[in-house]
Every structure is written in C-alpha cells, then in structure tokens.
Amino acid sequence: QKKELISKTSLPGIVLDDTDARLTGIWAHSASAGKSVGNDYLHDGHMEKGEKSVKWILKVPMSGQFDLRISYSPNPNRATNVPVRITHSGDSKTVLVNQKKTPEIDNLFQSLGVLELKEDETLEVVLSNENTDGHVIADAVQLVPVP
C-alpha cells in the first residue's frame, strides 16, 4: 500500500491534525499504510483500552450546517467500534466508527454526521480506545460547511 501524505491546508473547511489534539495516554506515531493528513497518524497499539483518548477542539467560524468528519487509515487489524464523542452547546453524542472499512470521502475521511452549529461555538471531538476490538487510529478531524 502506497503511503500518501495530505496537507491539511489543501483540504476544505477546518482541519485539525493529530498534532493539534490533546492526547491522553501513550499513542504511537505511524505512517505505514494508506493516506494520512500531515506527517503521520496515531495508533493505540491495541493496548491499555479505555486509557487513551485524543481530543480536538474546533472553533465554529460561522453559523450553519457542517459535516463533521474524521480521518483514519483502514486496515484489517483495526477496531470496528471506535467511539467518537461529539460535544457542542451542552449536547453530547457518541458515534461508533468501523476503522476496518475504507473511509467514504476520498478514502480518507468518514462523516460523523451533519451538525447545526453557531458562530464562535466550541465543538469538542474526543476519539478513545474504550472497549475497542482492534487497533485504533487517530489522524484528523474536518469541519466542512454544507452548502
């Protein structure tokens, strides 16, 4: 599998890489497979389940609807049930991501859903390895305005 690094400035919307995130626990850096945003991506080594998380905090640029996406490199050893908690305006929901599957958008990003957001609101996205059944990858999040 060819390694392909994507610059976050080349992507639409707001993109935060793993280097922009706040990490809990020890994550390993890797870039062995597939596409990734920036220089590499993080993986949990399939260890210390429930003790590792990656938190991104995004500032919403304007009011409207946004597609929230997360990127990862798929692989047969990945977890099928990676929990991603999305919190904004006091509301929180968790989306489970199957990282064995190739992401739908450019083989890089998977949509977590469309959110109605307000200007200057803070959006918090936390990916963790709690109760996961394989390797967990954390690469980047993307917030794209829906036309």
URFEN-V716380 format. One record per pair of residues at least 6 apart in sequence whose C-alpha atoms are under 8 Angstrom apart, sorted by the first residue. I is the first residue (numbers start at 1). J is the second residue. Records with the same first field share a line. If there is no record, write none. Layout:
I = J  J
//
This chain:
1 = 33  34
2 = 33  34  35
3 = 31  32  33  34  35  36
4 = 34  35  36
5 = 35  36  37  38  39  40
6 = 35  36  37  38
7 = 37  38
8 = 15  16  17  37  38
9 = 15
12 = 144
13 = 142  143  144  145
14 = 142  143  144
15 = 140  141  142  143
16 = 56  58  140  141  142
17 = 37  38  139  140  141
18 = 41  42  54  138  139  140
20 = 56
21 = 54  55  56  57
22 = 54  55  56
23 = 52  53  54  55
24 = 51  52  53  54
25 = 51  52  53
26 = 44  52
27 = 42  43  44  45  52
28 = 42  43  44  45
29 = 40  41  42  43
30 = 40  41  42  43
31 = 39  40  41
33 = 73
34 = 73  74
35 = 72  73  107  108
36 = 71  72  73  108  139
37 = 71  139  140
40 = 139
41 = 72  137  138  139
42 = 137  138  139
43 = 135  136  137  138
44 = 52  129  135  136  137
45 = 135  136
46 = 134  135  136
49 = 129  130  131  132
50 = 128  129  130  131
51 = 128  129  130
52 = 128  129  130
53 = 126  127  128  129
54 = 126  127  128  138
55 = 124  125  126  127
56 = 124  125  126  141
57 = 122  123  124  125
58 = 122  123  124
59 = 120  121  122  123
60 = 117  118  119  120  121  122  123
61 = 119  120
62 = 117  118  119  120
63 = 116  117  118  119
64 = 116  117  118  119  145  146
65 = 114  115  116  117  145  146
66 = 114  115  116  117  143  144  145  146
67 = 111  112  113  114  115  142  143  144  145  146
68 = 111  112  113  114  115  141  142  143  144
69 = 109  110  111  112  113  141  142  143
70 = 109  110  111  112  139  140  141  142
71 = 103  108  109  110  138  139  140  141
72 = 99  103  108  109  137  138  139  140
73 = 99  102  103  108  137
74 = 99  100  101  102  103
75 = 99  100  101
76 = 100
77 = 100  134  135
78 = 98  99  100  133  134  135  136  137
79 = 98  99  100  132  133  134  135  136
80 = 96  97  98  99  100  132  133  134
81 = 96  97  98  99  132  133
82 = 96  97  98  99  127  128  129  130  132  136
83 = 94  95  96  97  127  128  129  130  132
84 = 94  95  96  97  125  126  127  128
85 = 92  93  94  95  124  125  126  127
86 = 92  93  94  95  123  124  125  126
87 = 93  123  124  125
88 = 121  122  123  124
89 = 121  122
95 = 112
99 = 136  137
102 = 108
103 = 109  110
104 = 110  111
105 = 111
114 = 146
127 = 138
128 = 136
129 = 136
//
